[in-house]
């Protein structure tokens, strides 16, 4: 009787085609991979890339539908379709494609060729995608856990390296604490508002009247929620896991964590703050301001004293998180229309830069993935000039040099901060960029000017070469002609339910 009267939510299958494609690709990799003992060379990577491309086609269709028919929600308003979500989903797919290309040669070099890592890339991207479109805190938590569990396994996937096992264990233990904080924050916000859907939380908070400022339950909930997000984006002081995990994880995985993980966490953070908590902006805006300052200064200063390239890029990633937080902080100010678009642009451009950088590190690290110190990079220009040129492009872009995509990214968030009259934060961001430039200069000096005692040739697999070439071309083209990306990002400034 219950089954006959039970009516489930209407599901827009076409709008969810991108998610179903990722799920199908994962199933094919695992099921067919188990049935067929050994696939032909490059097929695992090719299937992953094809899956991401097909998913991208569904996102193009969804973008057109949102443009023509407006923003919409689905599955009982638990997920939201808007331009912000679609563009963020595209960034995740870009990271999947580039990482799959880099991973192909890496796994053959390490004699680990198999479907497992590619399947985990797709499940991680599916979890990241759920976080991006989540319009409900419970759905957001499910996406967060799907992403996190996949990344834990990816970090520990090199079974012959104790550093990889240690990285996976550290990430799992600390990530478990962060997830607990996040879930407890959801519970407290639900207790204060009586809702878990983001627009409903906003409605409840706007309709309530505080008596004697007795809103401790809500404030603690917001604080715990921000702690969970801060861990995922590697914001200081919740960044302690980042250098160890980045160093120990397989190099292609490190690039994927630094890109897809950050995109999902920042997209979800912005949506929660803008859609659910705009009425409490005076409470969370100072917290974001402090996090941005600590992350900018901490990431830049700690990076310059490192001697391992992966740890250097890990602290660089922390510094970039600080720049993105500058844009998030600017979004808290009324009338700052460019803040959200600057965050999306930064995430898109940083994704390409960080995957390209770790692709070069993957090639240099050699069999065993251990040659990642600054000394191992010495003489790269003589051993493999094309890789040295590519790495230089990525580094000067991350430093924010004009005519590169990195300049567009940093200029956007700093401009948004200035427009929001957050002058102190903008000045700190510019000073942090100057400090971080020394880090990138150290790496370039080692690659171009230092002599190396190692004359062995660096092997560049086809997939890795294609990925690096695409990243270099994108970095330069966007640096010279950024208008098309800025136009797309300008549409990603409104949220369903905001």
C-alpha positions as CSV (number, residue, x, y, z in Angstrom):
1,X,0.0,0.0,0.0
2,X,2.8,2.4,0.9
3,X,4.6,1.6,-2.4
4,X,1.5,2.5,-4.4
5,X,1.0,5.9,-2.7
6,X,4.7,6.8,-2.5
7,X,5.5,9.5,-5.0
8,X,9.2,10.2,-5.7
9,X,10.6,13.5,-6.9
10,X,10.7,14.3,-10.6
11,X,14.2,13.7,-12.0
12,X,15.4,15.8,-15.0
13,X,17.5,13.0,-16.6
14,X,18.9,15.2,-19.4
15,X,20.1,17.9,-16.9
16,X,21.8,15.2,-14.9
17,X,23.4,13.6,-18.0
18,X,26.9,14.9,-16.9
19,X,26.6,13.0,-13.6
20,X,25.2,9.8,-15.1
21,X,28.1,9.9,-17.6
22,X,30.7,10.0,-14.9
23,X,28.9,7.2,-13.1
24,X,28.8,5.1,-16.3
25,X,32.5,5.7,-17.0
26,X,33.3,4.6,-13.4
27,X,31.2,1.4,-13.8
28,X,32.8,0.5,-17.1
29,X,36.3,1.0,-15.8
30,X,35.7,-1.2,-12.8
31,X,33.4,-3.9,-14.3
32,X,35.0,-4.3,-17.7
33,X,38.4,-3.8,-16.1
34,X,37.7,-6.8,-13.8
35,X,36.5,-9.0,-16.7
36,X,39.2,-8.1,-19.2
37,X,42.6,-8.9,-17.5
38,X,44.7,-6.4,-19.5
39,X,43.5,-3.6,-21.7
40,X,45.5,-2.2,-24.6
41,X,48.0,0.6,-23.9
42,X,46.4,3.9,-23.1
43,X,42.8,2.6,-23.1
44,X,42.1,3.3,-19.4
45,X,43.2,6.9,-19.9
46,X,41.3,7.2,-23.2
47,X,38.0,6.0,-21.6
48,X,38.4,8.5,-18.8
49,X,39.0,11.3,-21.2
50,X,36.1,10.3,-23.4
51,X,33.9,10.1,-20.3
52,X,34.8,13.6,-19.3
53,X,34.3,14.9,-22.8
54,X,30.8,13.4,-23.1
55,X,30.0,14.8,-19.7
56,X,31.2,18.2,-21.0
57,X,28.7,17.9,-23.9
58,X,25.9,17.5,-21.4
59,X,27.1,20.6,-19.5
60,X,27.0,22.6,-22.7
61,X,23.4,21.6,-23.2
62,X,22.7,22.5,-19.6
63,X,24.4,25.9,-20.0
64,X,22.1,26.6,-22.9
65,X,19.0,25.5,-21.0
66,X,19.9,27.7,-18.0
67,X,20.6,30.6,-20.4
68,X,17.2,30.2,-22.2
69,X,14.9,29.1,-19.4
70,X,16.6,30.5,-16.3
71,X,18.0,28.9,-13.2
72,X,16.2,25.8,-11.8
73,X,16.4,23.2,-9.0
74,X,15.9,19.5,-9.2
75,X,15.2,16.4,-7.0
76,X,13.0,18.2,-4.4
77,X,15.2,21.4,-4.6
78,X,18.2,19.5,-3.3
79,X,20.5,20.5,-6.2
80,X,20.7,23.8,-8.1
81,X,21.4,24.5,-11.8
82,X,22.8,27.9,-12.5
83,X,25.7,29.3,-14.5
84,X,28.0,29.3,-11.5
85,X,27.4,25.6,-11.0
86,X,27.9,24.7,-14.7
87,X,31.1,26.7,-15.1
88,X,32.5,25.2,-11.9
89,X,31.6,21.7,-13.2
90,X,33.5,22.4,-16.4
91,X,36.6,23.2,-14.4
92,X,36.4,19.8,-12.6
93,X,36.1,18.0,-15.9
94,X,39.2,19.9,-17.2
95,X,41.2,18.7,-14.2
96,X,40.0,15.1,-14.9
97,X,41.1,15.2,-18.6
98,X,44.5,16.7,-17.9
99,X,45.2,14.4,-14.9
100,X,44.2,11.3,-16.8
101,X,46.6,12.2,-19.6
102,X,49.5,12.7,-17.1
103,X,48.6,9.5,-15.2
104,X,48.8,7.2,-18.2
105,X,52.6,7.3,-18.6
106,X,53.1,7.5,-14.9
107,X,51.3,4.2,-14.1
108,X,53.2,2.4,-16.9
109,X,56.5,3.7,-15.5
110,X,55.6,2.6,-12.0
111,X,54.3,-0.8,-13.4
112,X,50.9,-0.1,-11.8
113,X,48.8,0.2,-15.0
114,X,45.2,-0.6,-14.2
115,X,41.7,1.0,-14.0
116,X,41.6,1.7,-10.3
117,X,43.1,5.2,-10.3
118,X,41.1,6.4,-13.2
119,X,37.9,5.1,-11.6
120,X,38.8,7.0,-8.4
121,X,39.4,10.2,-10.5
122,X,35.8,9.8,-11.8
123,X,34.3,9.1,-8.4
124,X,36.2,12.0,-6.9
125,X,34.9,14.3,-9.7
126,X,31.4,13.0,-9.1
127,X,31.7,13.9,-5.4
128,X,33.1,17.3,-6.3
129,X,30.2,17.9,-8.8
130,X,27.6,17.0,-6.1
131,X,29.3,19.6,-3.8
132,X,29.1,22.2,-6.5
133,X,25.4,21.8,-7.3
134,X,24.3,21.0,-3.8
135,X,21.4,23.2,-2.6
136,X,21.0,21.2,0.7
137,X,23.6,20.8,3.4
138,X,23.0,17.0,3.6
139,X,23.6,16.6,-0.1
140,X,26.7,18.8,0.3
141,X,28.0,16.5,3.0
142,X,27.4,13.4,0.8
143,X,29.4,15.0,-2.0
144,X,32.2,16.0,0.4
145,X,32.5,12.5,1.7
146,X,32.5,10.9,-1.8
147,X,35.3,13.3,-2.8
148,X,37.2,12.8,0.4
149,X,37.2,9.0,0.4
150,X,38.3,9.0,-3.2
151,X,41.2,11.3,-2.5
152,X,42.3,9.3,0.6
153,X,42.6,6.2,-1.6
154,X,44.3,8.1,-4.4
155,X,46.9,9.6,-2.0
156,X,47.8,6.1,-0.7
157,X,47.6,4.4,-4.2
158,X,51.3,3.8,-4.6
159,X,51.7,0.7,-2.6
160,X,55.5,0.4,-2.9
161,X,56.1,3.9,-1.5
162,X,55.9,4.3,2.3
163,X,55.5,8.0,1.8
164,X,52.3,7.4,-0.2
165,X,50.9,5.1,2.5
166,X,51.7,7.7,5.1
167,X,50.1,10.5,3.1
168,X,46.9,8.6,2.7
169,X,46.8,7.8,6.4
170,X,47.5,11.4,7.5
171,X,44.9,12.7,5.1
172,X,42.3,10.1,6.2
173,X,42.8,10.9,10.0
174,X,42.8,14.7,9.7
175,X,40.1,14.6,7.1
176,X,37.9,12.6,9.4
177,X,38.2,15.3,12.0
178,X,37.4,18.0,9.5
179,X,34.3,16.0,8.3
180,X,33.2,15.7,11.9
181,X,33.4,19.5,12.4
182,X,31.5,20.0,9.2
183,X,28.7,17.6,10.1
184,X,28.4,19.0,13.6
185,X,28.2,22.5,12.0
186,X,25.3,21.3,9.8
187,X,23.5,19.9,12.9
188,X,23.8,23.2,14.8
189,X,22.6,25.2,11.8
190,X,19.7,22.9,11.4
191,X,18.9,23.3,15.1
192,X,19.0,27.1,14.8
193,X,17.0,27.4,11.5
194,X,15.0,24.2,11.3
195,X,16.1,23.6,7.7
196,X,19.0,22.1,5.7
197,X,18.1,23.5,2.3
198,X,20.1,26.7,1.6
199,X,17.3,29.0,0.6
200,X,15.1,27.7,3.5
201,X,17.9,28.5,5.9
202,X,18.2,32.0,4.5
203,X,14.4,32.5,4.9
204,X,14.4,31.2,8.4
205,X,17.3,33.4,9.5
206,X,15.8,36.5,7.9
207,X,12.5,35.9,9.5
208,X,13.9,35.4,13.0
209,X,14.5,38.1,15.6
210,X,17.4,37.7,18.0
211,X,16.6,38.5,21.6
212,X,19.6,39.8,23.5
213,X,21.8,38.4,20.6
214,X,21.1,34.8,21.8
215,X,22.3,33.1,18.6
216,X,25.3,31.2,20.0
217,X,24.0,27.9,18.4
218,X,24.0,29.4,15.0
219,X,27.3,31.2,15.3
220,X,29.0,28.0,16.5
221,X,27.4,26.1,13.6
222,X,28.7,28.6,11.1
223,X,32.1,28.5,12.6
224,X,32.3,24.7,12.5
225,X,31.1,24.7,8.9
226,X,33.9,27.2,7.9
227,X,36.4,25.0,9.7
228,X,35.4,22.1,7.5
229,X,35.7,24.2,4.4
230,X,39.0,25.7,5.5
231,X,40.5,22.2,5.9
232,X,39.5,21.3,2.3
233,X,40.9,24.5,0.8
234,X,44.1,24.3,2.8
235,X,43.5,27.6,4.6
236,X,45.9,28.5,7.5
237,X,45.8,27.3,10.3
238,X,44.1,24.2,8.9
239,X,46.7,23.5,6.3
240,X,48.9,21.2,8.3
241,X,48.1,18.1,6.2
242,X,48.9,19.8,2.9
243,X,52.7,19.7,2.5
244,X,53.0,16.1,3.8
245,X,50.2,14.7,1.7
246,X,51.2,16.6,-1.4
247,X,54.8,15.3,-1.1
248,X,53.8,11.7,-0.3
249,X,51.0,11.3,-2.8
250,X,51.7,10.2,-6.4
251,X,52.6,13.4,-8.4
252,X,49.6,13.2,-10.8
253,X,47.3,12.7,-7.8
254,X,48.8,15.8,-6.1
255,X,47.9,17.9,-9.1
256,X,44.3,16.5,-9.1
257,X,43.9,17.2,-5.3
258,X,45.2,20.7,-5.7
259,X,42.7,21.4,-8.5
260,X,39.5,19.5,-8.3
261,X,39.4,19.4,-4.5
262,X,39.9,23.2,-4.3
263,X,37.3,23.9,-7.0
264,X,34.6,21.8,-5.2
265,X,35.3,23.2,-1.8
266,X,35.4,26.9,-2.8
267,X,32.4,26.6,-5.0
268,X,30.4,25.0,-2.2
269,X,31.7,27.6,0.3
270,X,30.6,30.5,-1.9
271,X,27.2,29.0,-2.5
272,X,26.6,28.4,1.2
273,X,27.7,31.9,2.3
274,X,25.9,33.7,-0.5
275,X,22.6,31.7,-0.6
276,X,22.1,30.4,3.0
277,X,23.9,33.0,5.2
278,X,23.7,36.5,3.6
279,X,21.8,37.7,6.7
280,X,24.8,36.8,8.9
281,X,27.4,38.4,6.7
282,X,28.6,40.5,9.6
283,X,29.5,37.3,11.5
284,X,31.3,35.3,8.8
285,X,33.0,38.1,6.8
286,X,35.6,38.9,9.5
287,X,36.4,35.2,9.8
288,X,37.0,35.0,6.1
289,X,39.1,38.1,6.2
290,X,41.4,36.7,8.9
291,X,41.7,33.3,7.1
292,X,42.6,35.1,3.9
293,X,45.4,37.1,5.7
294,X,46.8,34.1,7.5
295,X,46.7,32.0,4.4
296,X,48.3,34.6,2.2
297,X,51.2,35.3,4.6
298,X,51.6,31.8,5.9
299,X,51.6,30.1,2.5
300,X,54.0,32.6,0.9
301,X,56.5,32.7,3.8
302,X,56.6,29.0,4.5
303,X,57.1,28.2,0.8
304,X,60.4,30.0,0.5
305,X,62.2,27.9,3.0
306,X,61.3,24.5,1.5
307,X,63.8,22.4,-0.5
308,X,61.4,19.8,-2.0
309,X,59.6,21.0,-5.1
310,X,56.3,19.2,-4.2
311,X,56.3,20.8,-0.8
312,X,57.1,24.2,-2.4
313,X,54.2,23.8,-4.7
314,X,52.1,22.7,-1.7
315,X,52.7,25.9,0.1
316,X,52.2,27.8,-3.1
317,X,48.8,26.1,-3.3
318,X,48.1,27.4,0.2
319,X,49.0,30.9,-0.9
320,X,46.7,30.7,-3.9
321,X,43.9,29.6,-1.6
322,X,44.5,32.9,0.2
323,X,44.1,34.8,-3.0
324,X,40.8,33.0,-3.7
325,X,39.7,33.8,-0.2
326,X,40.3,37.5,-1.0
327,X,37.6,37.2,-3.7
328,X,35.3,35.3,-1.3
329,X,35.7,38.1,1.3
330,X,34.9,40.7,-1.4
331,X,31.7,38.9,-2.2
332,X,30.6,39.7,1.4
333,X,30.4,43.4,0.5
334,X,27.2,44.7,-1.1
335,X,27.5,45.8,-4.7
336,X,30.7,43.8,-5.3
337,X,29.4,42.2,-8.5
338,X,32.8,41.1,-9.8
339,X,33.9,39.1,-6.7
340,X,32.2,35.8,-7.5
341,X,33.3,35.9,-11.2
342,X,36.9,36.6,-10.1
343,X,36.8,33.5,-7.8
344,X,35.5,31.3,-10.7
345,X,38.2,32.7,-13.1
346,X,40.9,32.1,-10.5
347,X,39.8,28.5,-9.9
348,X,39.7,27.8,-13.7
349,X,43.1,29.3,-14.4
350,X,44.8,27.9,-11.3
351,X,43.5,24.4,-12.2
352,X,45.4,24.4,-15.4
353,X,48.6,25.9,-13.9
354,X,48.8,23.5,-11.0
355,X,48.2,20.4,-13.1
356,X,50.8,21.6,-15.6
357,X,53.3,22.2,-12.9
358,X,52.8,18.8,-11.3
359,X,53.0,17.2,-14.8
360,X,56.5,18.5,-15.2
361,X,57.3,17.3,-11.7
362,X,55.9,13.9,-12.6
363,X,58.3,13.6,-15.6
364,X,61.3,14.7,-13.6
365,X,60.6,12.5,-10.5
366,X,61.6,9.4,-12.4
367,X,60.8,5.8,-11.5
368,X,59.8,5.6,-7.9
369,X,58.5,9.1,-7.9
370,X,61.2,10.2,-5.5
371,X,63.4,12.7,-7.4
372,X,61.3,15.7,-6.4
373,X,63.9,17.8,-4.5
374,X,65.2,21.1,-5.8
375,X,68.5,19.5,-6.5
376,X,66.8,16.9,-8.8
377,X,65.5,19.8,-10.9
378,X,69.0,21.2,-11.4
379,X,70.1,21.4,-15.1
380,X,66.6,20.7,-16.4
381,X,67.1,23.2,-19.2
382,X,70.0,21.1,-20.5
383,X,68.4,17.7,-20.0
384,X,65.0,18.5,-21.3
385,X,64.7,22.1,-22.6
386,X,61.0,21.9,-23.6
387,X,60.0,20.9,-20.0
388,X,62.1,23.7,-18.6
389,X,60.3,26.2,-20.9
390,X,56.9,24.8,-19.9
391,X,57.7,24.9,-16.2
392,X,59.0,28.5,-16.5
393,X,55.7,29.5,-18.1
394,X,53.7,27.9,-15.3
395,X,55.9,29.5,-12.6
396,X,55.8,33.0,-14.0
397,X,52.0,32.7,-14.4
398,X,51.6,31.6,-10.8
399,X,53.8,34.6,-9.8
400,X,51.2,36.8,-11.6
401,X,53.5,38.2,-14.4
402,X,51.5,40.1,-17.1
403,X,50.6,38.4,-20.4
404,X,49.9,35.2,-18.5
405,X,46.7,33.7,-17.1
406,X,48.0,34.1,-13.6
407,X,48.1,37.8,-13.9
408,X,44.4,37.8,-15.0
409,X,43.5,35.6,-12.0
410,X,45.3,37.7,-9.4
411,X,44.3,41.0,-10.9
412,X,40.7,40.0,-10.8
413,X,40.5,39.1,-7.1
414,X,42.6,42.1,-6.0
415,X,40.4,44.4,-8.1
416,X,37.3,42.9,-6.6
417,X,38.8,43.5,-3.1
418,X,39.6,47.2,-4.0
419,X,36.1,47.7,-5.4
420,X,34.7,46.4,-2.1
421,X,36.9,48.9,-0.3
422,X,38.8,46.2,1.5
423,X,42.1,48.0,0.9
424,X,44.1,46.4,3.7
425,X,43.4,42.9,2.4
426,X,44.3,44.0,-1.2
427,X,47.6,45.4,-0.1
428,X,48.5,42.3,1.9
429,X,47.6,40.2,-1.1
430,X,50.0,42.2,-3.3
431,X,52.8,41.9,-0.8
432,X,52.2,38.1,-0.5
433,X,52.5,37.9,-4.3
434,X,55.9,39.6,-4.1
435,X,57.1,37.2,-1.4
436,X,55.8,34.2,-3.4
437,X,57.7,35.4,-6.5
438,X,61.0,34.5,-4.7
439,X,59.8,30.9,-4.5
440,X,59.1,30.6,-8.2
441,X,62.5,32.3,-8.9
442,X,64.3,29.7,-6.9
443,X,62.8,26.9,-8.9
444,X,63.6,28.6,-12.2
445,X,67.2,29.3,-11.2
446,X,67.6,25.7,-10.3
447,X,66.2,24.6,-13.7
448,X,68.1,27.0,-15.9
449,X,71.3,28.1,-14.2
450,X,72.4,25.3,-11.8
451,X,74.6,22.4,-13.0
452,X,73.5,18.9,-12.6
453,X,75.5,15.7,-12.1
454,X,72.7,13.6,-13.5
455,X,72.8,13.3,-17.3
456,X,70.1,10.7,-17.6
457,X,67.4,11.5,-20.2
458,X,64.0,12.5,-18.9
459,X,61.2,10.5,-20.5
460,X,58.1,12.4,-21.5
461,X,55.2,10.0,-22.3
462,X,52.8,11.1,-25.1
463,X,49.9,11.8,-22.7
464,X,52.0,13.9,-20.4
465,X,53.4,15.8,-23.3
466,X,49.9,16.6,-24.7
467,X,48.7,17.7,-21.2
468,X,51.7,20.0,-20.7
469,X,51.3,21.5,-24.2
470,X,47.6,22.2,-23.6
471,X,48.3,23.8,-20.3
472,X,51.1,26.0,-21.8
473,X,48.9,27.1,-24.7
474,X,45.9,27.8,-22.4
475,X,48.1,29.8,-20.0
476,X,49.4,32.1,-22.8
477,X,46.2,32.4,-24.8
478,X,44.1,33.4,-21.8
479,X,46.9,35.8,-20.7
480,X,46.7,37.6,-24.0
481,X,43.0,37.1,-24.8
482,X,41.1,36.8,-21.5
483,X,37.9,38.3,-22.8
484,X,36.0,35.1,-23.6
485,X,36.6,33.6,-20.2
486,X,35.7,36.8,-18.4
487,X,32.5,37.0,-20.4
488,X,31.5,33.5,-19.3
489,X,32.4,34.2,-15.7
490,X,30.3,37.3,-15.7
491,X,27.3,35.1,-16.1
492,X,28.3,33.1,-13.1
493,X,27.5,35.8,-10.6
494,X,23.9,34.9,-9.6
495,X,22.8,31.9,-7.6
496,X,19.5,30.0,-7.5
497,X,17.8,31.1,-4.3
498,X,20.1,34.0,-3.5
